[in-house]
């Protein structure tokens, strides 16, 4: 994830896609090949995840340090003036938009990170 605290603190947006939705997208693309074939498509679950929120949830150490990420993230929130997690999209950096893909395929994603993280 990150080798140093500075690397972890620099993390912003994360985009994910569950394997089930990848498979559904491939099948839908084959069924709609005349419409979507030969083009590039951005595929994600349609959400933008905040690395800081995920790190606090996982609460692991950074770069061999014993202090958990939950405490580190709490420090970063104070330092950066963040009011709550997840941070606003403007603070996360590049936020991708996969709506056009799912609209062209005629389906929507059914899985999110919650299905993986619990």
C-alpha angles and dihedrals in degrees: 000000000000132000097205138028090248090055091050093047091052092058116112129158125016125190121201139182127192117232091239090059091047089055092046089050092052092050091047090049091054090049091049098036095134089059102037106021120119094018134105117245132191111227124195136130089264095253133104113219124205113230091210091056091049092047091051090050092051092041097197130153123267123229094343094308118138097221110101123240093243089066092043092050090049088055092048091050090056094043094049097040093241111164099200145346133288092050121229114274090247089064095046098065121219111025114188124214118214098171094108091056095052092044091053091048092048094231138087130221115268100191132065136181087272088070089058102034097039 
